């Protein structure tokens, strides 16, 4: 009698595991080529182009992980749901040439004020606070049309701010 109950319990468990297995396989097959299926904690959640620089504070409550498709390591979720690199995120945020997105001081390199205010010399009091925005790449400054140009091409604009 006891042996029969044990066998029934074992068979029941096997049936439950086999019944649950196809659902897991279906989820894995739904992942895109730039994703992996794994158990992720709900907090802090998957990073996206817009949240990659944010600090997330998770509650002390221990939550169960959730099986789902997430971007492969080193990739970020974009607005359209695909997984893209940091560089591709920068292009989405800063579509102009010679620009990048970062969290830095308030000052950017601007042709008109380059001699007295720039990324490395920023007199604005809140300069120690991280400001996420598009900045010109090193060696470039923003002209009066808002485009990043080579500093040597700033020309007369450099003295226009005086």
Sine and cosine of phi, psi and omega as CSV:
sin_phi,cos_phi,sin_psi,cos_psi,sin_omega,cos_omega
0.00,0.00,-0.77,0.64,-0.01,-1.00
-0.88,0.47,-0.63,0.77,0.01,-1.00
-0.90,0.44,-0.61,0.79,0.02,-1.00
-0.91,0.42,-0.67,0.75,0.00,-1.00
-0.90,0.43,-0.68,0.73,0.02,-1.00
-0.88,0.47,-0.69,0.73,0.01,-1.00
-0.90,0.44,-0.66,0.75,0.01,-1.00
-0.90,0.44,-0.68,0.73,0.01,-1.00
-0.89,0.45,-0.69,0.72,0.00,-1.00
-0.90,0.44,-0.69,0.72,0.01,-1.00
-0.90,0.44,-0.67,0.74,0.01,-1.00
-0.87,0.49,-0.69,0.73,0.01,-1.00
-0.89,0.45,-0.68,0.73,0.00,-1.00
-0.89,0.45,-0.66,0.76,0.01,-1.00
-0.89,0.46,-0.68,0.73,0.02,-1.00
-0.89,0.46,-0.69,0.72,-0.01,-1.00
-0.91,0.41,-0.68,0.73,0.00,-1.00
-0.92,0.39,-0.60,0.80,0.01,-1.00
-0.92,0.40,-0.57,0.82,-0.02,-1.00
-0.99,0.17,-0.43,0.91,-0.08,-1.00
-0.88,0.48,-0.73,0.69,-0.02,-1.00
-0.85,0.52,-0.59,0.81,0.02,-1.00
-0.87,0.48,-0.66,0.75,0.02,-1.00
-0.92,0.40,-0.64,0.77,0.01,-1.00
-0.92,0.40,-0.60,0.80,0.03,-1.00
-0.90,0.44,-0.69,0.72,0.00,-1.00
-0.88,0.48,-0.67,0.75,0.01,-1.00
-0.88,0.47,-0.67,0.74,-0.05,-1.00
-0.95,0.32,-0.29,0.96,0.02,-1.00
-0.99,0.16,-0.24,0.97,0.00,-1.00
-0.94,0.35,0.59,-0.81,0.06,-1.00
-0.98,0.21,0.15,-0.99,-0.03,-1.00
-0.92,0.40,-0.39,0.92,0.01,-1.00
-1.00,-0.08,0.21,0.98,-0.02,-1.00
-0.83,-0.56,0.30,-0.95,0.14,-0.99
-0.77,-0.64,0.46,-0.89,0.03,-1.00
-0.99,-0.14,0.87,-0.49,0.04,-1.00
-0.40,-0.92,0.21,-0.98,-0.01,-1.00
-1.00,0.06,0.91,-0.41,-0.05,-1.00
-0.91,-0.41,0.58,-0.82,0.08,-1.00
-0.96,0.29,0.63,-0.77,0.01,-1.00
-0.88,0.48,-0.52,0.86,0.03,-1.00
-0.86,-0.50,0.81,-0.59,0.33,0.95
-1.00,0.01,-0.04,1.00,0.00,-1.00
1.00,0.09,0.17,-0.98,-0.04,-1.00
-0.97,0.26,0.65,-0.76,0.01,-1.00
-0.98,0.22,0.59,-0.81,0.07,-1.00
-0.82,-0.57,0.08,-1.00,0.05,-1.00
-0.83,0.55,-0.57,0.82,-0.10,-1.00
-1.00,0.02,-0.29,0.96,-0.04,-1.00
-0.92,-0.40,0.05,1.00,-0.13,-0.99
-0.89,0.45,-0.47,0.88,-0.03,-1.00
-0.99,-0.14,0.00,1.00,-0.03,-1.00
-0.99,0.11,0.58,-0.81,0.12,-0.99
-1.00,-0.05,0.80,-0.59,-0.02,-1.00
-0.94,-0.35,0.79,-0.61,0.06,-1.00
-0.97,-0.23,0.88,-0.47,-0.04,-1.00
-1.00,-0.07,0.52,-0.85,0.03,-1.00
-0.91,0.41,0.36,-0.93,0.01,-1.00
-0.95,0.31,-0.21,0.98,-0.01,-1.00
-0.93,0.36,0.77,-0.64,0.02,-1.00
-0.99,0.15,0.85,-0.53,-0.01,-1.00
-0.96,-0.27,0.44,-0.90,0.07,-1.00
-0.97,0.24,0.56,-0.83,0.06,-1.00
-0.95,0.30,0.36,-0.93,-0.03,-1.00
-0.87,-0.50,0.80,-0.60,0.05,-1.00
-0.96,0.28,0.84,-0.55,0.00,-1.00
-0.25,-0.97,0.17,-0.98,0.07,-1.00
-0.99,0.14,0.79,-0.62,0.05,-1.00
-0.76,-0.65,0.34,-0.94,0.02,-1.00
-0.89,0.45,0.56,-0.83,0.08,-1.00
-0.87,0.49,0.39,-0.92,0.01,-1.00
-0.80,0.60,0.68,-0.73,0.01,-1.00
1.00,0.06,-0.05,1.00,0.00,-1.00
-0.93,-0.37,0.39,-0.92,-0.01,-1.00
-0.80,-0.60,0.47,-0.88,0.01,-1.00
-0.98,0.20,0.77,-0.64,0.02,-1.00
-0.99,-0.12,0.08,-1.00,-0.03,-1.00
-0.87,0.50,-0.54,0.84,-0.03,-1.00
-1.00,0.07,0.07,1.00,0.05,-1.00
1.00,-0.04,-0.13,0.99,0.02,-1.00
-0.99,0.16,0.20,-0.98,0.03,-1.00
-0.97,-0.26,0.79,-0.61,-0.06,-1.00
-0.71,-0.70,0.25,-0.97,-0.02,-1.00
-0.98,0.18,0.22,-0.98,0.08,-1.00
-0.82,0.57,-0.69,0.73,-0.03,-1.00
-0.89,0.46,-0.64,0.77,0.03,-1.00
-0.92,0.38,-0.57,0.82,0.07,-1.00
-0.90,0.44,-0.67,0.74,0.02,-1.00
-0.84,0.54,-0.68,0.74,-0.01,-1.00
-0.91,0.41,-0.56,0.83,0.05,-1.00
-0.92,0.39,-0.67,0.74,-0.04,-1.00
-0.98,0.21,-0.63,0.78,-0.07,-1.00
-0.83,-0.56,1.00,0.09,-0.11,-0.99
-0.95,0.31,-0.21,0.98,-0.01,-1.00
-0.96,0.29,0.36,-0.93,0.06,-1.00
-0.95,0.33,0.53,-0.85,0.10,-1.00
0.88,0.47,0.54,0.84,0.05,-1.00
-0.85,-0.53,0.39,-0.92,0.11,-0.99
-0.54,-0.84,0.37,-0.93,-0.01,-1.00
-0.98,-0.20,0.76,-0.64,0.08,-1.00
-0.41,-0.91,0.17,-0.99,0.07,-1.00
-0.96,-0.28,0.96,-0.27,-0.09,-1.00
-0.62,-0.79,-0.30,-0.95,-0.02,-1.00
-0.93,0.36,0.20,-0.98,-0.03,-1.00
-0.90,0.44,-0.51,0.86,-0.11,-0.99
-1.00,0.08,0.68,-0.73,0.13,-0.99
-0.91,-0.41,0.20,-0.98,0.10,-0.99
-0.98,0.21,0.90,-0.44,0.01,-1.00
-0.83,-0.56,0.78,-0.62,-0.07,-1.00
-0.76,0.65,-0.74,0.67,-0.11,-0.99
-0.91,0.42,-0.43,0.90,-0.07,-1.00
-0.84,-0.54,0.22,0.98,-0.13,-0.99
-0.84,0.53,-0.58,0.81,-0.05,-1.00
-0.95,0.32,-0.40,0.92,-0.05,-1.00
-0.86,-0.52,-0.23,0.97,-0.01,-1.00
-0.47,-0.88,0.80,-0.60,0.03,-1.00
-0.40,-0.92,-0.14,-0.99,-0.06,-1.00
-0.87,0.49,-0.56,0.83,-0.03,-1.00
-1.00,-0.08,-0.26,0.96,0.02,-1.00
-0.79,-0.61,1.00,0.04,-0.11,-0.99
-0.88,-0.48,0.97,-0.25,-0.03,-1.00
-0.98,0.19,-0.05,1.00,-0.01,-1.00
-0.92,0.39,0.78,-0.62,-0.06,-1.00
-0.80,0.60,-0.55,0.84,-0.03,-1.00
-1.00,0.06,0.32,0.95,-0.09,-1.00
-0.89,0.46,-0.35,0.94,0.01,-1.00
-0.99,0.15,-0.18,0.98,0.00,-1.00
-1.00,0.04,0.69,-0.72,0.01,-1.00
-0.95,0.31,0.83,-0.56,0.03,-1.00
-0.90,-0.45,0.95,-0.31,0.00,-1.00
-0.97,0.25,0.88,-0.48,0.03,-1.00
-0.22,-0.97,-0.01,-1.00,0.04,-1.00
-0.99,0.10,0.75,-0.66,0.03,-1.00
-0.84,-0.54,0.46,-0.89,0.10,-1.00
-0.95,0.32,0.56,-0.83,0.07,-1.00
-0.90,0.43,0.30,-0.95,0.05,-1.00
-0.83,0.55,0.68,-0.74,-0.01,-1.00
1.00,0.07,0.00,1.00,0.00,-1.00
-0.84,-0.54,0.40,-0.92,0.07,-1.00
-0.62,-0.79,0.42,-0.91,-0.03,-1.00
-0.99,0.14,0.80,-0.60,0.01,-1.00
-1.00,0.07,-0.05,-1.00,-0.06,-1.00
-0.95,0.30,-0.12,0.99,0.14,-0.99
-1.00,-0.08,0.02,1.00,0.03,-1.00
1.00,0.09,0.15,0.99,0.00,-1.00
-0.99,-0.15,0.55,-0.83,0.05,-1.00
-0.99,0.13,0.85,-0.52,0.00,-1.00
-0.82,-0.57,0.32,-0.95,0.08,-1.00
-0.84,0.54,0.66,-0.75,-0.01,-1.00
-0.81,0.59,-0.64,0.77,-0.02,-1.00
-0.91,0.42,-0.28,0.96,0.03,-1.00
-1.00,-0.10,0.11,0.99,0.04,-1.00
-0.93,0.38,-0.52,0.85,0.08,-1.00
0.83,0.56,-0.76,-0.65,-0.08,-1.00
-0.92,0.38,-0.30,0.95,-0.01,-1.00
-0.89,0.45,-0.45,0.89,-0.05,-1.00
-0.89,0.45,-0.56,0.83,-0.01,-1.00
-1.00,-0.06,-0.17,0.99,-0.04,-1.00
-0.91,0.42,-0.42,0.91,-0.01,-1.00
-0.99,0.15,-0.15,0.99,-0.03,-1.00
-0.99,0.12,0.00,0.00,0.00,0.00
